[in-house]
Amino acid sequence: MTEKRTLNTIDTPSLILDIRKVNANIKRLKDHLSSFNVSFRPHLKTSKCIEVARMMMTTPSGPATVSTLKEAEQFSAGGVTDILYAVGIAPGKYQRLATLARNGTGITVVLDSVAQARDLAAYCTASDCEFGVLIEIDCDGHRSGVKPHDSATLSAIAGELAGTPAKLKGVMTHAGASYSESTSQALIECAEQERKAVAGAADILNEAGYPCEIVSAGSTPTAHFARDLTGVTEIRAGVFAFFDLVMAGIGVCQPEDVALSVLTTVIGHQKEKNWILVDAGWMAMSRDKGTSKQKVDQGYGVVCDIHGHIYEDLLMVDANQEHGILSLRSSKGTLPDLPVGTRLRILPNHACATAAQHPRYEVTEGENLAVIHQWQRFYGW
Ligand SMILES: Cc1ncc(COP(=O)(O)O)c(C=O)c1O
């Protein structure tokens, strides 16, 4: 008989996913969005895992958002047939996407320049391949996109695509500036700015004779803090399913909602320094220190016991490749007694970055230590 796998027996470090929290996090966003007349196109880049994708999507075939061609190929193979590749399109990406489109997966790409539109339209015409196209709108200066009021560029892009198999379906935006906020009021304002920008750009195109069937917006903070979605047809969000300490710092969730953690083992102590050493370093946690610019710096992560209960003020304060250094946030407290061999869990700053360090999820449920599934994740581009 094979021995039951539990958090007491599996190798450390390992990536742990609490399916109860994932379900609760997904339900929370879907419940919020159900009061608006919008569809949901979850971003699948955090999990890179078909089982998690199926929990997030509204149907097994999508719609879905991806950030790499690898995600597009893997999720297409997993039965997703409506995929938005939401990173600016470049010629080197056409062929792999065209293979998916020819095999029956609906592929939509994003672009924000006349040159991109002209090149894509020429490719689609020459190769008789149909893609959907969304024009990316820059709602907050965070990254790429056409300025929302730039009607000349919007119309020129639409004009390049008109009558070609690169079919303009609408507009999309992503309120990345929301990641720098930390109050409800600021997040509500980010969501409204995102809505106004993308709905306004759609109005410009509609009036110019280029109908927008898709008006797509979203990030986890703005999806949760949207109070009005007039003019928006779909919302995208990704990290909401797992959450992480950055999202807790922004105020979208509590650290207790974070579904992802790294299981680690105590391997030593430096008593005079108030250090506990563990076998998870930056290879297991990633180098992401995304909370260092927030009000509360969580170092490399927040320490929990094996069941997932947070130790107050105990952090991974530093990390070598395969060593993590745990210590108290302030020198006043006393370290818990955690002998060599004790198993702990570390909540990550950035779920996408930490998950990317691991080949699979060890899936648990709530405080139970039993591993109920092993779900593979893929990596690369
Ligand atoms: C284009 C786009 N849409 C949606 C998302 C999802 O946002 P979040 O990670 O906040 O859920 C991202 C994240 O980077 C994105 O780049």
The ligand as a MOL file (V3000), in Angstrom:
LIG
                    3D

  0  0  0     0  0            999 V3000
M  V30 BEGIN CTAB
M  V30 COUNTS 16 16 0 0 0
M  V30 BEGIN ATOM
M  V30 1 C -3.4510 42.6900 -19.5640 0
M  V30 2 C -3.7290 42.1590 -18.2030 0
M  V30 3 N -4.9930 41.8660 -17.8610 0
M  V30 4 C -5.2910 41.3740 -16.6410 0
M  V30 5 C -4.3090 41.1560 -15.6960 0
M  V30 6 C -4.6980 40.5740 -14.3720 0
M  V30 7 O -4.4110 41.4120 -13.3240 0
M  V30 8 P -4.1550 40.8550 -11.8340 0
M  V30 9 O -2.8520 40.1470 -11.8800 0
M  V30 10 O -4.1480 42.0840 -11.0040 0
M  V30 11 O -5.2700 39.9410 -11.5120 0
M  V30 12 C -2.9830 41.4620 -16.0200 0
M  V30 13 C -1.9190 41.2690 -15.0490 0
M  V30 14 O -0.7850 41.6020 -15.2340 0
M  V30 15 C -2.6790 41.9710 -17.3130 0
M  V30 16 O -1.4240 42.2570 -17.6840 0
M  V30 END ATOM
M  V30 BEGIN BOND
M  V30 1 1 1 2
M  V30 2 1 2 3
M  V30 3 2 2 15
M  V30 4 2 3 4
M  V30 5 1 4 5
M  V30 6 1 5 6
M  V30 7 2 5 12
M  V30 8 1 6 7
M  V30 9 1 7 8
M  V30 10 2 8 9
M  V30 11 1 8 10
M  V30 12 1 8 11
M  V30 13 1 12 13
M  V30 14 1 12 15
M  V30 15 2 13 14
M  V30 16 1 15 16
M  V30 END BOND
M  V30 END CTAB
M  END
